[in-house]
Amino acid sequence: MKDQLPEDRRAHIRIVDRILFSFKFMDKKEYEALVEKVLSGAEQPFEEYSMQWGLPKIDAPLRKLREKDEALAKVLDTIDTKLNLILNLLNLRLRKDTPTQEVTVDISAAGLSFHYPERIEEGQILQMDIGLLPEQYFFRCFGEVVRNQKDDDEGYKIGVKFIWITEQDRERLIEHIFQQQVLQLRLRREVRDNKECS
């Protein structure tokens, strides 16, 4: 069960994933000024995404139900997924400036890396808008560039450490990563089983 993993281990489990992604550069003074404004209650940097419906997940009740009635649990899980998708799509229409470009990233709850055509200096602060797919869950967070490795494709692999992400968004990201891992493991098993059968 994922909740039994130590917090630091959960945060560093990493997958390659396709997300909606955009970012803007911030200098350190701008970032520090934003932190001060938030601490004083004068600003809310996550305002664009605060309309998002934070519905409680039904994972724990579903696990108990699966022990008694697997078919009913599958139906309820499907309905819950569809309702969350509909609500998030409705929410998306209410928001402006959500990222629309799909980008392949290496992501964990501690940070991410992505390909970029230019070098970004270590220490650079990024304001990042992220949309998890397919659930269309959007959030804003802030990160610091910790690595800029030359890539084979005439660009750079930029490594970013999250320095400010809300606890709710971090938990949703961890949940998303675990779900994607399960899907990838199932697919690998099916591919392996199909090879053994042929």
MDTraj code that builds the backbone (N, CA, C; nanometers):
import mdtraj as md
import numpy as np

residues = "MET LYS ASP GLN LEU PRO GLU ASP ARG ARG ALA HIS ILE ARG ILE VAL ASP ARG ILE LEU PHE SER PHE LYS PHE MET ASP LYS LYS GLU TYR GLU ALA LEU VAL GLU LYS VAL LEU SER GLY ALA GLU GLN PRO PHE GLU GLU TYR SER MET GLN TRP GLY LEU PRO LYS ILE ASP ALA PRO LEU ARG LYS LEU ARG GLU LYS ASP GLU ALA LEU ALA LYS VAL LEU ASP THR ILE ASP THR LYS LEU ASN LEU ILE LEU ASN LEU LEU ASN LEU ARG LEU ARG LYS ASP THR PRO THR GLN GLU VAL THR VAL ASP ILE SER ALA ALA GLY LEU SER PHE HIS TYR PRO GLU ARG ILE GLU GLU GLY GLN ILE LEU GLN MET ASP ILE GLY LEU LEU PRO GLU GLN TYR PHE PHE ARG CYS PHE GLY GLU VAL VAL ARG ASN GLN LYS ASP ASP ASP GLU GLY TYR LYS ILE GLY VAL LYS PHE ILE TRP ILE THR GLU GLN ASP ARG GLU ARG LEU ILE GLU HIS ILE PHE GLN GLN GLN VAL LEU GLN LEU ARG LEU ARG ARG GLU VAL ARG ASP ASN LYS GLU CYS SER".split()
xyz = np.array([
    [0.0847, -0.1178, 0.0000],
    [0.0000, 0.0000, 0.0000],
    [0.0889, 0.1236, 0.0000],
    [0.0562, 0.2230, -0.0878],
    [0.1462, 0.3362, -0.1065],
    [0.1653, 0.4196, 0.0185],
    [0.0600, 0.4288, 0.1066],
    [0.0701, 0.5128, 0.2253],
    [0.1701, 0.4582, 0.3267],
    [0.2132, 0.3321, 0.3097],
    [0.3074, 0.2737, 0.4040],
    [0.4521, 0.3039, 0.3666],
    [0.4741, 0.3550, 0.2451],
    [0.6103, 0.3904, 0.2067],
    [0.6533, 0.5154, 0.2817],
    [0.7803, 0.5230, 0.3224],
    [0.8274, 0.6464, 0.3854],
    [0.8096, 0.7649, 0.2904],
    [0.7822, 0.8816, 0.3474],
    [0.7505, 1.0001, 0.2677],
    [0.8590, 1.0308, 0.1653],
    [0.9878, 1.0205, 0.2056],
    [1.0947, 1.0551, 0.1127],
    [1.1015, 0.9579, -0.0045],
    [1.0735, 0.8291, 0.0190],
    [1.0749, 0.7310, -0.0902],
    [0.9607, 0.7558, -0.1874],
    [0.8423, 0.7878, -0.1385],
    [0.7275, 0.8146, -0.2249],
    [0.7568, 0.9327, -0.3164],
    [0.8229, 1.0340, -0.2620],
    [0.8495, 1.1560, -0.3389],
    [0.9502, 1.1337, -0.4508],
    [1.0357, 1.0323, -0.4389],
    [1.1427, 1.0132, -0.5369],
    [1.1151, 0.9017, -0.6366],
    [0.9981, 0.8399, -0.6313],
    [0.9629, 0.7404, -0.7329],
    [0.9336, 0.8156, -0.8616],
    [1.0010, 0.7755, -0.9681],
    [1.0067, 0.8549, -1.0908],
    [0.9531, 0.7744, -1.2084],
    [0.8835, 0.8442, -1.2994],
    [0.8376, 0.7805, -1.4231],
    [0.8630, 0.8750, -1.5402],
    [0.8674, 0.8181, -1.6604],
    [0.8649, 0.8986, -1.7820],
    [0.7188, 0.9117, -1.8190],
    [0.6742, 1.0362, -1.8428],
    [0.5311, 1.0608, -1.8637],
    [0.5122, 1.1756, -1.9618],
    [0.3941, 1.1805, -2.0185],
    [0.3557, 1.2896, -2.1088],
    [0.2575, 1.3788, -2.0328],
    [0.2927, 1.5065, -2.0159],
    [0.2082, 1.5998, -1.9403],
    [0.1869, 1.7266, -2.0230],
    [0.0902, 1.8079, -1.9834],
    [0.0772, 1.9431, -2.0369],
    [0.1670, 2.0307, -1.9508],
    [0.2486, 2.1143, -2.0161],
    [0.3545, 2.1810, -1.9407],
    [0.3877, 2.3169, -2.0012],
    [0.4003, 2.4154, -1.9152],
    [0.4552, 2.5452, -1.9560],
    [0.5289, 2.6034, -1.8352],
    [0.6224, 2.6926, -1.8624],
    [0.6947, 2.7553, -1.7517],
    [0.7351, 2.8958, -1.7899],
    [0.7664, 2.9741, -1.6868],
    [0.8251, 3.1060, -1.7105],
    [0.9404, 3.1247, -1.6135],
    [1.0370, 3.2025, -1.6574],
    [1.1542, 3.2305, -1.5753],
    [1.1199, 3.3341, -1.4691],
    [1.1768, 3.3152, -1.3506],
    [1.1645, 3.4138, -1.2426],
    [1.3043, 3.4374, -1.1875],
    [1.3363, 3.5636, -1.1586],
    [1.4641, 3.5815, -1.0905],
    [1.4415, 3.5618, -0.9402],
    [1.5504, 3.5408, -0.8682],
    [1.5387, 3.5058, -0.7256],
    [1.4690, 3.6147, -0.6457],
    [1.4952, 3.7410, -0.6802],
    [1.4315, 3.8507, -0.6067],
    [1.2807, 3.8499, -0.6291],
    [1.2397, 3.8236, -0.7530],
    [1.0961, 3.8161, -0.7851],
    [1.0307, 3.7024, -0.7065],
    [1.0992, 3.5882, -0.7011],
    [1.0469, 3.4724, -0.6280],
    [1.0379, 3.5037, -0.4782],
    [1.1436, 3.5604, -0.4220],
    [1.1443, 3.5946, -0.2788],
    [1.0362, 3.6972, -0.2452],
    [1.0137, 3.7928, -0.3373],
    [0.9077, 3.8923, -0.3162],
    [0.7704, 3.8242, -0.3168],
    [0.7517, 3.7253, -0.4065],
    [0.6254, 3.6514, -0.4112],
    [0.6035, 3.5748, -0.2813],
    [0.7084, 3.5091, -0.2315],
    [0.6982, 3.4362, -0.1050],
    [0.6572, 3.5305, 0.0076],
    [0.7185, 3.6482, 0.0127],
    [0.6842, 3.7468, 0.1162],
    [0.5386, 3.7903, 0.1065],
    [0.4916, 3.8140, -0.0166],
    [0.3518, 3.8561, -0.0364],
    [0.2554, 3.7471, 0.0090],
    [0.2902, 3.6215, -0.0208],
    [0.2037, 3.5101, 0.0199],
    [0.2038, 3.4969, 0.1715],
    [0.3206, 3.5084, 0.2330],
    [0.3303, 3.4980, 0.3791],
    [0.2525, 3.6089, 0.4489],
    [0.2448, 3.7257, 0.3844],
    [0.1701, 3.8362, 0.4441],
    [0.0219, 3.8328, 0.4070],
    [-0.0171, 3.7364, 0.3217],
    [-0.1573, 3.7236, 0.2815],
    [-0.1981, 3.8160, 0.1686],
    [-0.1010, 3.8838, 0.1054],
    [-0.1325, 3.9816, 0.0006],
    [-0.1496, 3.9184, -0.1370],
    [-0.1040, 3.7948, -0.1558],
    [-0.1115, 3.7336, -0.2896],
    [-0.1317, 3.5835, -0.2778],
    [-0.1894, 3.5256, -0.3841],
    [-0.2140, 3.3811, -0.3912],
    [-0.1604, 3.3315, -0.5253],
    [-0.0420, 3.2695, -0.5264],
    [0.0192, 3.2314, -0.6544],
    [-0.0519, 3.1157, -0.7239],
    [-0.1404, 3.0460, -0.6518],
    [-0.2071, 2.9296, -0.7099],
    [-0.3513, 2.9618, -0.7465],
    [-0.3830, 3.0919, -0.7563],
    [-0.5210, 3.1372, -0.7751],
    [-0.5865, 3.0787, -0.8992],
    [-0.5116, 3.0715, -1.0103],
    [-0.5694, 3.0192, -1.1348],
    [-0.6220, 2.8783, -1.1189],
    [-0.5630, 2.8029, -1.0255],
    [-0.6007, 2.6629, -1.0100],
    [-0.6821, 2.6372, -0.8848],
    [-0.7178, 2.7425, -0.8123],
    [-0.7895, 2.7224, -0.6867],
    [-0.9361, 2.6866, -0.7080],
    [-0.9873, 2.7027, -0.8324],
    [-1.1253, 2.6651, -0.8619],
    [-1.1399, 2.5143, -0.8787],
    [-1.0287, 2.4458, -0.8867],
    [-1.0321, 2.3026, -0.9104],
    [-1.1100, 2.2321, -0.7996],
    [-1.1982, 2.1422, -0.8370],
    [-1.2757, 2.0707, -0.7364],
    [-1.1873, 1.9673, -0.6698],
    [-1.1683, 1.9824, -0.5423],
    [-1.0871, 1.8866, -0.4680],
    [-1.1759, 1.7803, -0.4055],
    [-1.2329, 1.6952, -0.4880],
    [-1.3224, 1.5919, -0.4365],
    [-1.2416, 1.4838, -0.3665],
    [-1.2944, 1.4306, -0.2559],
    [-1.2198, 1.3245, -0.1867],
    [-1.2128, 1.1994, -0.2733],
    [-1.0994, 1.1326, -0.2665],
    [-1.0812, 1.0088, -0.3416],
    [-1.1521, 0.8958, -0.2682],
    [-1.1956, 0.7957, -0.3450],
    [-1.2681, 0.6836, -0.2838],
    [-1.1846, 0.5564, -0.2822],
    [-1.0519, 0.5721, -0.2866],
    [-0.9629, 0.4558, -0.2933],
    [-0.9798, 0.3605, -0.1749],
    [-0.9821, 0.4150, -0.0529],
    [-0.9894, 0.3284, 0.0661],
    [-1.1216, 0.2501, 0.0699],
    [-1.2383, 0.3161, 0.0519],
    [-1.3629, 0.2383, 0.0499],
    [-1.3667, 0.1370, -0.0645],
    [-1.3071, 0.1733, -0.1795],
    [-1.3062, 0.0800, -0.2927],
    [-1.2256, -0.0453, -0.2614],
    [-1.1129, -0.0287, -0.1914],
    [-1.0318, -0.1462, -0.1555],
    [-1.1115, -0.2417, -0.0691],
    [-1.1878, -0.1870, 0.0272],
    [-1.2700, -0.2728, 0.1138],
    [-1.3805, -0.3400, 0.0342],
    [-1.4414, -0.2625, -0.0569],
    [-1.5500, -0.3183, -0.1381],
    [-1.5008, -0.4287, -0.2301],
    [-1.3765, -0.4157, -0.2826],
    [-1.3206, -0.5169, -0.3732],
    [-1.3155, -0.6549, -0.3075],
    [-1.2925, -0.6558, -0.1757],
    [-1.2866, -0.7838, -0.1041],
    [-1.4218, -0.8543, -0.1060],
    [-1.5315, -0.7758, -0.1107],
    [-1.6659, -0.8339, -0.1065],
    [-1.7275, -0.8494, -0.2450],
    [-1.7073, -0.7468, -0.3319],
    [-1.7726, -0.7477, -0.4630],
    [-1.6838, -0.6768, -0.5657],
    [-1.5985, -0.7547, -0.6335],
    [-1.5018, -0.7011, -0.7295],
    [-1.5711, -0.6286, -0.8443],
    [-1.6806, -0.6843, -0.8963],
    [-1.7502, -0.6243, -1.0111],
    [-1.8082, -0.4872, -0.9756],
    [-1.8729, -0.4767, -0.8600],
    [-1.9296, -0.3491, -0.8175],
    [-1.8197, -0.2452, -0.7943],
    [-1.7085, -0.2878, -0.7366],
    [-1.5963, -0.1963, -0.7125],
    [-1.5433, -0.1399, -0.8445],
    [-1.5356, -0.2250, -0.9494],
    [-1.4881, -0.1787, -1.0804],
    [-1.5836, -0.0755, -1.1390],
    [-1.7138, -0.1002, -1.1266],
    [-1.8145, -0.0063, -1.1796],
    [-1.8032, 0.1284, -1.1086],
    [-1.7959, 0.1268, -0.9752],
    [-1.7865, 0.2515, -0.8993],
    [-1.6563, 0.3259, -0.9292],
    [-1.5472, 0.2529, -0.9469],
    [-1.4195, 0.3145, -0.9797],
    [-1.4283, 0.3845, -1.1157],
    [-1.4922, 0.3201, -1.2122],
    [-1.5091, 0.3791, -1.3458],
    [-1.5951, 0.5053, -1.3391],
    [-1.7056, 0.4986, -1.2641],
    [-1.7935, 0.6146, -1.2493],
    [-1.7192, 0.7299, -1.1823],
    [-1.6432, 0.6998, -1.0770],
    [-1.5659, 0.8036, -1.0067],
    [-1.4657, 0.8699, -1.1004],
    [-1.3956, 0.7896, -1.1813],
    [-1.2972, 0.8428, -1.2759],
    [-1.3648, 0.9341, -1.3775],
    [-1.4794, 0.8902, -1.4313],
    [-1.5498, 0.9698, -1.5317],
    [-1.6013, 1.1010, -1.4726],
    [-1.6564, 1.0961, -1.3524],
    [-1.7064, 1.2182, -1.2892],
    [-1.5932, 1.3183, -1.2643],
    [-1.4806, 1.2686, -1.2159],
    [-1.3659, 1.3578, -1.1928],
    [-1.3163, 1.4191, -1.3229],
    [-1.3149, 1.3408, -1.4311],
    [-1.2719, 1.3918, -1.5602],
    [-1.3663, 1.5008, -1.6100],
    [-1.4972, 1.4776, -1.5978],
    [-1.5969, 1.5775, -1.6407],
    [-1.5816, 1.7065, -1.5603],
    [-1.5686, 1.6936, -1.4286],
    [-1.5544, 1.8133, -1.3442],
    [-1.4271, 1.8903, -1.3770],
    [-1.3183, 1.8187, -1.4008],
    [-1.1935, 1.8865, -1.4341],
    [-1.1997, 1.9541, -1.5707],
    [-1.2701, 1.8929, -1.6672],
    [-1.2861, 1.9554, -1.7986],
    [-1.3721, 2.0810, -1.7885],
    [-1.4783, 2.0765, -1.7069],
    [-1.5601, 2.1958, -1.6849],
    [-1.4770, 2.3052, -1.6192],
    [-1.3969, 2.2649, -1.5227],
    [-1.3090, 2.3587, -1.4530],
    [-1.2087, 2.4207, -1.5498],
    [-1.1586, 2.3401, -1.6428],
    [-1.0613, 2.3864, -1.7416],
    [-1.1187, 2.5007, -1.8254],
    [-1.2471, 2.4925, -1.8588],
    [-1.3098, 2.5979, -1.9395],
    [-1.3221, 2.7288, -1.8628],
    [-1.3259, 2.7220, -1.7293],
    [-1.3365, 2.8431, -1.6481],
    [-1.2028, 2.9149, -1.6334],
    [-1.0931, 2.8419, -1.6575],
    [-0.9602, 2.8985, -1.6353],
    [-0.9010, 2.9551, -1.7630],
    [-0.8090, 3.0497, -1.7458],
    [-0.7340, 3.1029, -1.8593],
    [-0.5896, 3.0552, -1.8453],
    [-0.5198, 3.0581, -1.9564],
    [-0.3749, 3.0348, -1.9565],
    [-0.3313, 2.8999, -1.8996],
    [-0.4076, 2.7947, -1.9247],
    [-0.3594, 2.6626, -1.8845],
    [-0.2645, 2.6115, -1.9923],
    [-0.1662, 2.5323, -1.9553],
    [-0.0724, 2.4819, -2.0572],
    [-0.1441, 2.3901, -2.1559],
    [-0.1064, 2.3990, -2.2826],
    [-0.1696, 2.3164, -2.3858],
    [-0.0687, 2.2284, -2.4586],
    [0.0595, 2.2529, -2.4380],
    [0.1624, 2.1758, -2.5083],
    [0.1961, 2.0480, -2.4310],
    [0.1874, 1.9341, -2.5006],
    [0.2262, 1.8068, -2.4385],
    [0.3775, 1.7922, -2.4453],
    [0.4366, 1.7569, -2.3323],
    [0.5821, 1.7438, -2.3216],
    [0.6133, 1.6129, -2.2497],
    [0.7137, 1.5414, -2.2986],
    [0.7589, 1.4201, -2.2299],
    [0.8584, 1.4613, -2.1225],
    [0.8313, 1.4178, -1.9997],
    [0.9171, 1.4536, -1.8865],
    [0.9509, 1.3281, -1.8067],
    [1.0553, 1.3391, -1.7295],
    [1.0901, 1.2403, -1.6283],
    [1.0470, 1.3062, -1.4982],
    [0.9462, 1.2511, -1.4285],
    [0.8847, 1.3261, -1.3187],
    [0.8710, 1.2425, -1.1924],
    [0.8871, 1.3086, -1.0787],
    [0.8582, 1.2514, -0.9471],
    [0.7940, 1.3634, -0.8662],
    [0.7580, 1.3344, -0.7422],
    [0.7014, 1.4388, -0.6572],
    [0.8097, 1.5307, -0.6024],
    [0.9364, 1.5029, -0.6334],
    [1.0469, 1.5882, -0.5899],
    [1.0953, 1.6823, -0.6996],
    [1.0603, 1.6515, -0.8268],
    [1.1054, 1.7358, -0.9368],
    [1.0812, 1.6696, -1.0705],
    [1.1342, 1.7318, -1.1743],
    [1.1172, 1.6767, -1.3089],
    [1.2351, 1.7174, -1.3954],
    [1.2481, 1.6494, -1.5096],
    [1.3462, 1.6913, -1.6096],
    [1.2773, 1.6892, -1.7449],
    [1.3211, 1.7788, -1.8329],
    [1.2609, 1.7908, -1.9650],
    [1.3658, 1.8375, -2.0649],
    [1.3381, 1.8144, -2.1931],
    [1.4292, 1.8570, -2.2990],
    [1.3987, 2.0020, -2.3343],
    [1.5046, 2.0812, -2.3533],
    [1.4871, 2.2223, -2.3892],
    [1.5979, 2.2590, -2.4875],
    [1.5675, 2.3390, -2.5901],
    [1.6695, 2.3666, -2.6923],
    [1.7873, 2.4505, -2.6431],
    [1.7678, 2.5248, -2.5354],
    [1.8754, 2.6119, -2.4861],
    [1.9165, 2.5713, -2.3448],
    [2.0371, 2.6107, -2.3092],
    [2.0868, 2.5849, -2.1738],
    [2.0163, 2.6789, -2.0755],
    [1.9706, 2.6243, -1.9628],
    [1.9148, 2.7068, -1.8555],
    [2.0100, 2.6933, -1.7373],
    [2.0566, 2.8043, -1.6878],
    [2.1586, 2.8023, -1.5830],
    [2.1072, 2.7405, -1.4537],
    [2.1957, 2.6686, -1.3856],
    [2.1619, 2.6147, -1.2541],
    [2.1300, 2.7293, -1.1590],
    [2.0292, 2.7092, -1.0747],
    [1.9872, 2.8133, -0.9819],
    [1.8709, 2.8962, -1.0338],
    [1.8415, 2.8855, -1.1645],
    [1.7296, 2.9600, -1.2225],
    [1.5973, 2.9098, -1.1625],
    [1.5110, 3.0022, -1.1212],
    [1.3794, 2.9673, -1.0669],
    [1.2788, 2.9629, -1.1818],
    [1.1940, 2.8594, -1.1833],
    [1.0888, 2.8455, -1.2837],
    [0.9527, 2.8413, -1.2158],
    [0.8578, 2.9174, -1.2693],
    [0.7180, 2.9014, -1.2305],
    [0.6589, 2.8052, -1.3328],
    [0.6093, 2.6893, -1.2872],
    [0.5652, 2.5853, -1.3793],
    [0.4158, 2.5570, -1.3646],
    [0.3478, 2.5474, -1.4785],
    [0.2078, 2.5046, -1.4828],
    [0.2058, 2.3664, -1.5441],
    [0.1459, 2.2714, -1.4712],
    [0.1490, 2.1297, -1.5086],
    [0.0070, 2.0758, -1.5163],
    [-0.0204, 1.9986, -1.6212],
    [-0.1481, 1.9296, -1.6345],
    [-0.1230, 1.7806, -1.6470],
    [-0.1756, 1.7030, -1.5525],
    [-0.1589, 1.5577, -1.5560],
    [-0.2648, 1.4982, -1.6479],
    [-0.2225, 1.4019, -1.7299],
    [-0.3126, 1.3377, -1.8255],
    [-0.3317, 1.1913, -1.7890],
    [-0.4475, 1.1324, -1.8122],
    [-0.5627, 1.1883, -1.8829],
    [-0.6588, 1.2641, -1.7923],
    [-0.6299, 1.2732, -1.6622],
    [-0.7293, 1.3273, -1.5685],
    [-0.7469, 1.4783, -1.5766],
    [-0.6602, 1.5468, -1.6547],
    [-0.6718, 1.6919, -1.6715],
    [-0.6650, 1.7645, -1.5366],
    [-0.5762, 1.7179, -1.4501],
    [-0.5568, 1.7841, -1.3207],
    [-0.4430, 1.8835, -1.3377],
    [-0.4718, 2.0125, -1.3169],
    [-0.3741, 2.1186, -1.3369],
    [-0.3281, 2.1765, -1.2037],
    [-0.1998, 2.2093, -1.1967],
    [-0.1505, 2.2796, -1.0785],
    [-0.0299, 2.3646, -1.1143],
    [-0.0042, 2.4631, -1.0302],
    [0.1132, 2.5494, -1.0443],
    [0.2101, 2.5170, -0.9317],
    [0.3381, 2.5140, -0.9652],
    [0.4402, 2.4953, -0.8630],
    [0.5647, 2.5719, -0.9059],
    [0.6638, 2.5746, -0.8197],
    [0.7870, 2.6481, -0.8470],
    [0.9048, 2.5534, -0.8287],
    [1.0049, 2.5703, -0.9123],
    [1.1215, 2.4840, -0.9038],
    [1.2496, 2.5588, -0.9315],
    [1.3601, 2.4933, -0.8977],
    [1.4931, 2.5502, -0.9220],
    [1.5720, 2.4540, -1.0099],
    [1.6327, 2.5068, -1.1147],
    [1.7134, 2.4241, -1.2054],
    [1.8374, 2.3760, -1.1302],
    [1.8566, 2.2439, -1.1296],
    [1.9715, 2.1861, -1.0593],
    [2.0680, 2.1144, -1.1555],
    [2.0246, 2.0994, -1.2828],
    [2.1092, 2.0273, -1.3791],
    [2.0763, 2.0750, -1.5208],
    [2.1776, 2.0862, -1.6051],
    [2.1571, 2.1183, -1.7467],
    [2.2564, 2.0367, -1.8292],
    [2.2169, 1.9189, -1.8661],
    [2.3049, 1.8234, -1.9326],
    [2.2852, 1.8310, -2.0839],
    [2.3943, 1.8392, -2.1590],
    [2.3873, 1.8431, -2.3055],
    [2.3224, 1.7152, -2.3549],
    [2.2274, 1.7317, -2.4473],
    [2.1500, 1.6206, -2.5017],
    [2.2013, 1.5856, -2.6405],
    [2.1714, 1.4654, -2.6870],
    [2.2116, 1.4251, -2.8220],
    [2.1348, 1.5016, -2.9296],
    [2.0142, 1.5483, -2.8972],
    [1.9278, 1.6132, -2.9962],
    [1.9507, 1.7634, -3.0045],
    [2.0748, 1.8068, -2.9947],
    [2.1090, 1.9485, -3.0038],
    [2.0276, 2.0332, -2.9063],
    [2.0230, 1.9915, -2.7850],
    [1.9531, 2.0651, -2.6813],
    [2.0070, 2.0230, -2.5460],
    [1.9268, 2.0449, -2.4425],
    [1.9698, 2.0149, -2.3063],
    [1.8599, 1.9415, -2.2312],
    [1.9010, 1.8540, -2.1422],
    [1.8082, 1.7936, -2.0475],
    [1.8170, 1.8782, -1.9215],
    [1.7050, 1.9429, -1.8888],
    [1.7020, 2.0359, -1.7764],
    [1.6409, 1.9658, -1.6556],
    [1.7141, 1.9567, -1.5463],
    [1.6655, 1.8959, -1.4226],
    [1.6196, 2.0039, -1.3260],
    [1.4975, 1.9885, -1.2753],
    [1.4383, 2.0894, -1.1872],
    [1.3940, 2.0240, -1.0562],
    [1.4314, 2.0857, -0.9453],
    [1.3873, 2.0400, -0.8128],
    [1.2711, 2.1284, -0.7695],
    [1.1582, 2.0663, -0.7266],
    [1.0463, 2.1453, -0.6773],
    [1.0878, 2.2145, -0.5472],
    [1.0629, 2.3449, -0.5404],
    [1.0927, 2.4178, -0.4168],
    [0.9653, 2.4694, -0.3511],
    [0.8530, 2.4642, -0.4261],
    [0.7259, 2.5076, -0.3685],
    [0.6130, 2.4406, -0.4449],
    [0.5474, 2.3456, -0.3789],
    [0.4335, 2.2742, -0.4362],
    [0.3368, 2.2492, -0.3204],
    [0.2070, 2.2698, -0.3417],
    [0.1140, 2.2495, -0.2310],
    [0.1066, 2.1015, -0.1962],
    [0.0716, 2.0728, -0.0722],
    [0.0624, 1.9337, -0.0268],
    [-0.0427, 1.8578, -0.1072],
    [-0.1555, 1.9232, -0.1372],
    [-0.2614, 1.8577, -0.2149],
    [-0.2105, 1.8209, -0.3544],
    [-0.1398, 1.9133, -0.4197],
    [-0.0883, 1.8861, -0.5539],
    [0.0197, 1.7783, -0.5506],
    [0.1006, 1.7809, -0.4478],
    [0.2056, 1.6794, -0.4333],
    [0.1432, 1.5406, -0.4179],
    [0.0372, 1.5301, -0.3372],
    [-0.0306, 1.4013, -0.3185],
    [-0.0960, 1.3534, -0.4470],
    [-0.1575, 1.4469, -0.5221],
    [-0.2189, 1.4082, -0.6497],
    [-0.1126, 1.3610, -0.7487],
    [0.0039, 1.4253, -0.7465],
    [0.1127, 1.3845, -0.8345],
    [0.1642, 1.2460, -0.7971],
    [0.1809, 1.2189, -0.6682],
    [0.2248, 1.0865, -0.6226],
    [0.1233, 0.9810, -0.6656],
    [-0.0043, 1.0104, -0.6485],
    [-0.1102, 0.9179, -0.6873],
    [-0.1054, 0.8913, -0.8379],
    [-0.0869, 0.9971, -0.9155],
    [-0.0778, 0.9840, -1.0618],
    [0.0405, 0.8943, -1.1002],
    [0.1546, 0.9156, -1.0361],
    [0.2744, 0.8364, -1.0658],
    [0.2501, 0.6890, -1.0351],
    [0.1875, 0.6593, -0.9217],
    [0.1582, 0.5204, -0.8877],
    [0.0634, 0.4576, -0.9889],
    [-0.0400, 0.5325, -1.0321],
    [-0.1345, 0.4799, -1.1310],
    [-0.0642, 0.4500, -1.2627],
    [0.0240, 0.5398, -1.3064],
    [0.0964, 0.5175, -1.4310],
    [0.1910, 0.3982, -1.4201],
    [0.2520, 0.3814, -1.3035],
    [0.3400, 0.2657, -1.2832],
    [0.2622, 0.1353, -1.2949],
    [0.1431, 0.1314, -1.2345],
    [0.0594, 0.0110, -1.2412],
    [0.0249, -0.0205, -1.3863],
    [-0.0136, 0.0823, -1.4639],
    [-0.0462, 0.0618, -1.6053],
    [0.0737, 0.0086, -1.6821],
    [0.1919, 0.0656, -1.6571],
    [0.3121, 0.0220, -1.7279],
    [0.3499, -0.1220, -1.6913],
    [0.3354, -0.1566, -1.5630],
    [0.3670, -0.2930, -1.5192],
    [0.2714, -0.3941, -1.5830],
    [0.1421, -0.3589, -1.5885],
    [0.0443, -0.4485, -1.6522],
    [0.0773, -0.4692, -1.7989],
    [0.1114, -0.3608, -1.8681],
    [0.1436, -0.3704, -2.0100],
    [0.2669, -0.4567, -2.0316],
    [0.3709, -0.4370, -1.9493],
    [0.4915, -0.5202, -1.9614],
    [0.4591, -0.6678, -1.9413],
    [0.3739, -0.6963, -1.8401],
    [0.3349, -0.8343, -1.8121],
    [0.2580, -0.8941, -1.9301],
    [0.1666, -0.8162, -1.9885],
    [0.0893, -0.8650, -2.1028],
    [0.1791, -0.8914, -2.2227],
    [0.2747, -0.8003, -2.2482],
    [0.3684, -0.8189, -2.3596],
    [0.4514, -0.9445, -2.3368],
    [0.5012, -0.9632, -2.2138],
    [0.5807, -1.0816, -2.1802],
    [0.4993, -1.2094, -2.1970],
    [0.3741, -1.2073, -2.1465],
    [0.2871, -1.3258, -2.1569],
    [0.2549, -1.3589, -2.3002],
    [0.2322, -1.2555, -2.3830],
    [0.2026, -1.2785, -2.5256],
    [0.3215, -1.3386, -2.5972],
    [0.4437, -1.2933, -2.5600],
    [0.5645, -1.3507, -2.6230],
    [0.5813, -1.4970, -2.5849],
    [0.5506, -1.5297, -2.4585],
    [0.5650, -1.6674, -2.4127],
    [0.4633, -1.7598, -2.4789],
    [0.3452, -1.7048, -2.5110],
    [0.2379, -1.7859, -2.5728],
    [0.2622, -1.8076, -2.7212],
    [0.3419, -1.7187, -2.7848],
    [0.3613, -1.7325, -2.9308],
    [0.4870, -1.8092, -2.9660],
])
top = md.Topology()
chain = top.add_chain()
for i, resn in enumerate(residues, 1):
    res = top.add_residue(resn, chain, resSeq=i)
    for name in ("N", "CA", "C"):
        top.add_atom(name, md.element.get_by_symbol(name[0]), res)
traj = md.Trajectory(xyz[None], top)
